[in-house]
Amino acid sequence: MKVAKFGGSSVASAEQLKKVANIIQGDKQRKAIVVSAPGKRFSEDIKVTDLLIDLGQAYQDSQNYQQELDAVLTRFRSIVEQLKLSTDVLTEIESDVKDIIQSDYTIELKLEAIKAVGEDSLAKVLSLYLQSLGMNATYLNPQEAGIIVSDQPGSAQILEESFDKLYQLRNREEIVVIPGFFGYTKEGKLVTFSRGGSDITGSIVAAGAQAELYENFTDVDSVYCVNPQIVDNPKEITSLTYKEMRELSYAGFSVFHAEALIPAFKAKIPVCIKNTNNPDGLGTIIVSRKEVRGNPVVGIASDAGFLSLYVSKYLMNREIGFGRRLLNILEDEGISYEHTPSGIDDLSVIIRESQLTPEKEETIINRIKNELQPDAVYTERGLALIMIVGEEMHSYIGTAARATKALEDAEVNIEMINQGSSEVSLMFGVKAEGVNRAVQSLYRAFFETELW
């Protein structure tokens, strides 16, 4: 049994859904299909989920939401008519939205349910289309499938009891089409995963059904070793491990939602990234372990939008509990951190800039001054992180030296360097204005130069 997930670009139009149907027909082992909401058909287009968020906002603001609802219905009408399906499904979509709004749910749960209409409706449309082609297919609501989640709207977590229920999918004769992005609490409340969570649903279904393979269809042939918007025609990655993909996802690779692989990783199910527009391509396979041949570096990822909170105090290393108290201040203010490189008398905390508004920054700095009495405390914005990833880098001498030489060649100063004990990745902090030069130079050093 295979589980196939189709992303927003793969289901954005009737033309794309025809490709999806051909892919499903091409392999009888593809028995569970997970879908996103329709994405962008062209660069200036608007994703259906964004249209639904606008609809929910209009309702929340007590404004007329008909224009936003019409925009959603127009997208689905185009798909339904071109696939020559009954327009009854459009009436059902409109009815679903109005039923949510007229329900006695809290406003938070109403907004959650409205956001999920895109995936839910697309799953219904795809199942109808597969039936019209003579395939034994059916829509399967996540609650009926057994996707039971925690009561955390917008960031739901799968509950362990779900996996036994999902295993029953193996006993079904028909192809099941499951909407991604949301599940149900034990009390029957609809709650969503974090944005991009359809990938999470696909991984959960694959893990629960103990699938032979989880195929994630998107709009690229494979994962590239570096962002193709930074480096022209970069090399493709044919295989990588879960740990490597997790590091790359965290550091700016947009193919996978950062949390998406966790269920598949725990169940040791291989994941294959493939292109809906080129389904016969090799793609990229993600596995638990792989043999390293040649270059131990699999990819270079980068992401901007970070800041450094710098705290200095003489004899900090002798002050028991200093780091804990500093991090407690951040916790009290609802701030998570990314890294904490430190010296004997100083400590830096790397934070995403979006978390620290000027008001929040002032509050935190004042608390640090009052509670920790540092010699100096300040923030430095405009940082970018660069991650060099490869699970076998620790077996090769000179990786860090080659990387720092590449940054020197790019005339980019290193603001920070960090390597975890797992040695899966080597991270550099640089000024955001030089990140592209740095990545290009690193690519030349690791992928265009003869290595070890």
C-alpha positions, 0 to 999 in steps of 0.5 A: 500500500502507498499513500500519495499526498498532492500539494496545492499546486498539484490540485490548483486547476482541473488540468492539474487534477487530470494529471493527479487522476492519471497518477492514481490510475498508474499504480494500484498500490496508491490506495490512500490519497491526501490532498491540499486546498487548491493553490496558485495557478499562476504567480499572482493568483491567490490560494483558496486557503487565503481566500477562506482566511479572508472570509473568516476575517470578514465574518469576525469583523461583522462584515458582509463575507459574500464577496469572499465566499463567491471567490471561493465558489468561483475557483471550485466552479471552474474546476467542477465545470471543466471536469464535467462534474455535477455542480451539486458539490458547489451547493454543498460547499456554500452550505458547509460555510453557512452551517459553520457560521450559523453553528454555536461554535466559538469564534475560534472554532468557526475560523478553524472550520472555515480554513479547512473548507478548501481541503475538505471540498477538494477531496470531495471533488477529486473523489467524484472525478475519480468515480466519473472515470470508473474508479472505485473511490470515495471521500473519507472525512478525517474523523471517520479515517481516525485522525484524532488530535489534541485540542490546540487550534492552529497547531494540533498534534496527532494522538497516539490512538489514531494510528490503530484506527488508521491501520484499518485503511488497509482493509478498504477495497476502494481508494480513499481521498482524505482532506489534509490540514485538519483532524478532530478532537475526542470531543468532535471539534475540528482543529487544524495543524499548523499552516502547510499541515497537509504534509503532516496529514499525509505523513500521519496516514502513511504511518498509521496505515504502515504504508510501503511508501509515502509519496509527496507530489509537488511541483518540483522534480526533486529536492535541490542541494541549494535554493535554485533562486540563489544558485542557477541549475543546482544539483538534485539530491537523489537520496537523504535521511530524515535527519538531513531533511529535517535540518534542511526544512528548518533552515529554509527548504520549502519542499516540506513543512518542518514537522511533516516527516515526524510520523513517517520518521517514527514509523521508518517509512520511506518518503519520495518527493515527486513532481505531479507534472513529471511523475516518471522522474526519479524524485528524491527518496528520504530514508532512515539510513543511506550509504554515503558515496563521495560528498558527505554534504547533501545540501546548503540551506539558508533563511533570513529574519533572525536577530541576536540577543546579546548578554554579557556579564563578567564571571557569568560562568560562575553564576549558577542558574544565569542561563536558566533565568535568562531563558525563563524571561523569554518563556514568560514573554512567550518567546522561543529561541533557535540557538544559544551560542555562548562564551565564558562571560557572554551569551547570545540567544538567536530568535526569529525577528517576527517574534520580537516586536519593539515593545516586546524587545523593550520589555525583555531588555528591561527585565534582563537589566533588572533581574540579571544585572548584566554588564551589557545587553542589546539586540542585533537584527538583520541576521541570516542563518546558513546550514550545511547539512550532511549526516556523515560530515563528522567522518570527514576532516576539513568540512568547517575549514572548507566552509569558512574559506568559502565565506572568506572568498565571498567577503562575508563575515561570520557573526556566529558559528554553531555545530550540534553534538549530532554533527548533522549540520554546521550553522553560520550566522551572517548579515542578511545582506551577504547571505546569497553571496555566502551560499553561492560561494559555499555551493562552489566549494562543496559541489563544484570543487573536487572534494575528499 
